[in-house]
Amino acid sequence: MKRLILAALLMAAPAQAEPLRLAAAGSLRAALSEVATAFAARPGGAPVTETYAPSGLLRQRIAGGEGFDLFASANMAHPQALAETRGMPVVLFARNRLCALARPGLEVTPETLLARMLDPAIRLGTSTPRADPAGDYAFALFARAEALRPGARAALEAKALTVTGGPDSARPPAGRDLYAWQFERDAVDLFLTYCTNAVLALRADPRLQRIEVPEALAVFADYGMLLLSPRPEAARLALFILSPQGQMILDRHGFDAPGLPKER
């Protein structure tokens, strides 16, 4: 009799929702981890399995057939390339911008940033172009520098150390911030990365310096999202990211959230 009752209870219990598979840019880890937790706790939500990596590498994995339900990229180009074969729109859901991180003691200000980047004695780090949009944005900054100082673009591209974001880039020990670790292992003196990454790096090592990029060099990043599966839960997760609650989480983590009401 006990076996019959147990069997009946198991048959009556609702099936556990299969986790959604989210592929997202590494710069979104802190924000979307919080989003995933909030979404799973909502009525109609579902648990989320999160995979974070450079957007270009994730695009390659998705194009190669790896199964994900939603792709959140640090640019629009990678999801748009996938959307061309899927007939789904790419939605802008967040914006970011570039900042510079500097080692402790390095004399640098927004006004002297370009000169310090060009200094042959300064090791300048970036992420890996094409694999990681942060690297593409850094090289776009180099292109903007050409208008201020002829020859700057070629000089910066030649000296840039692409130490993160590539398939073979060195990885930090578990629990260590990727960008703070570059200074800890003495790989760079300056590093161009997203301002949201700079916030996390300074939290890991308050001795580091954050330098704002001057207006003439400023580069902004549009983040695009692509629905990859027909699961209703995947569409609900995408809508939750675009909702005021999801956008507020992104805003708290330093992103420009275009879906937030102007009056709050």
N, C-alpha and C positions, 0 to 999 in steps of 0.2 A: 504493500500500500504506500509506504514512504517513497518508494521508487516511482510510483505512478504520480504521486503529488509533485515530486521534484521535477519529473518530466513535464508535467502540465505547467509548472511555474516557468521552466526554461522556455517552453513554447510560447508562453504568454508574454515573456519579457521582450521589450523592443530590441531589435538588433543594434549592436554598436555600430555607429556610422564609421565607414572606412575613412581613415585620415586623408585629408586633402594634401596634395604634393605641391608645395610652393617652391619655386626657384627664384631667388632674388639676389640682387647685387650685394656684395659684402658690406657696402656702406649703409645698407638698410637693416643690418642685423639687429641692432638694439631696438629700433622703432618697430619693425615688423614682428619681432618676437613678442613685443607687448600687444601689438594688434592681434596676433594669432591667439594669444591667451584670452583676450577680451572676446574675440569672435567665438571661440570654442565654448565660452560660458553663456552665450546668447541663445535664446530659443531659435531653433532652426540652424544653429551653428554646427560645427564639426571640428574634431581635432585636426591639427595641421602639422604635417611633417615638413620641416624647413630645411632647405639646402641653400647655403650662401657661398658665392664664388664670384669671380669677375664676370661681368655680363657677357663679354665676348666668348668666354669659355662655356658659359651656360648655353648660349645660343648654339654653339657647336654640338653640345650634348643633346639639346632638343632636336636639332636638325638631324642628328644621327639616330633618333628614334627613342631616346630615353623619355620615360613617361612622367610628365608633370601636368598639373591642372591649371596653374597660373604662373606667369612669368613677369617679374617686376624688375625692370632694367634701369641702369643708371644713365641711359640715353634713349632716344627714340629710334635710332637706326637699327639696333639689333632686333627689337620686337617687330619693327616694320618689315625687315627682311623675312622674318618668319610668317608674318601676316599675309604676305603676298601669295602664299600657297594655301592659306587657311581660310581666307575670306572673312576674317574678323578684324574689327577696328582696333587700333592702338590708342589707348587713353592716357593723356597726361595726368599724373596724380601727385607729383611733387617736383620741387626744384631745389637745386643746391648751388654752391659756388665754390671757387677755389680760394684757399688760403695757403700761406706758407708756414711751415714749422721750422724752427731753428734750434740748434743745440744751445745748451746753457753757455752764457758768456759771449756768444757771437754778437757783435755790434751790427745791428740791422734794424731799419725802420721801413715803413711803407715807401718813403721817399728814396731810400737807398737800396731797396730790394733788387731792382734790376742790375745795378752796379755790382752788388754782392753775388748775384747769380752768375754774372759774367766773369767774376774774379777767378783766374785760373787756379788759385789756391783753395777755392771753395768747392767741395763735393756736393753736387746738386742731384737730389734723388727725385724720381717720378715713378709712377706706375707704368705698366707696359702697354704702349699704344696697340690698338686693334683687339688685344685680349681683354683689356680693362679700359672702359671709357675715361677713367680718371687720367690715364696716360694720354689719351687723345685730347682731353681738355688742357692738359699741361702743354702739349705741343701746339695747341691753338693759342695759348698764351705766348709761346715763343714767336708765333707768327705776328701777333699784335706788337711784340717788342720791336720788330723790324721797323715799324713806322717811327719809333722813338729813337732808335739807334741802328743805322744801316749796318748789316752784317751780324746783328744780334741773333737772328733766327738760326743761321747756320752754326754759329758758335755755341748756342745753347743746345741745339739738337745733337751736336757732336760730343758735348761733354756730359749730357744727361745720363745718369745711372738708373736704368730701369730695374729697380730692385724688388718691386712688388707686382702682383697682378698677372704674372706670366705662368705658364704651366710648370716651369722648373724653378720658380722663385723660391728662395729660402723661406721656411715657415717658422714662426716664433714658437717657443715652448707653450704648452697648453695653458690657457688662462692669461697670457700676456698680450698686451695691445700690439698690433702689427706695426704701427707707425712709431710708437715710443720705443719699440724694440730695435728699430733701425738705428736710432741714436745710441741705445744701450750697447749695441754690438759695434759701434763706431763705423758704420757703413756710410754715413752722410753727414754733412753739416747743415744743409737746408733741404727741405722736402716740400714739394707741391702736392697738395691733396685737397679733398673736400673739407670745407669748414666744419662739417659735422664730424669728420674723422679727427680734426684738430681738437675738438672739444673732448673727445674720448682719450686722445693721446695725452692731453694735459691733465686729465683726471688720473691717468696712470702714472704720469711723471710731471708734477707741477713745476719742475725746474725748466722744462721746455718753454720756448717762446712761440706765441702765435702772432703772425704778422699779416695784417690785412693787405690784400692786393690792391694797389691804387687803381683808380677808375680807368686810366688809359690802358691798363693791362687786364682788366677784369674779364673773367670768363664764367659764364653761367651754365648750369647743367639741367636739362629737362629730363625727367624720369618718366618712362613709358611702361604701361602695363598691358599685357595681352592674355586673354582667356584662351586656354589651350584644350579644354575638354568640355563636353556638354553636361557635366554634372551640375545639377541645380545649386549644390553647396558651393561650387567654385564660383558661380555667378554671384551668389550671396556674399562670398568673401570679397570679391572685387568691389561690389557695391558698398560693403562695409568700409573698405579702405577709402572709398570716395565720400563716405558719409561724414557729417560734422564730427562724430566721435572718432572715426579713424583719422581724419585730417588733423584733429586736435592732438592726437598722439604723435603724428609726424611733426607737427609744429613744436611740441615739447622737446623733441629730439633735435631741433635746430633746422629742420627743413622749412622751406617756403611752401605752405600748403594752399594751393589755388582754390580748393573747394570750401575753405572756411568763409563764413559770413563776414562781411566787412565790419559790421557792428557786433561786438561781443561783450 
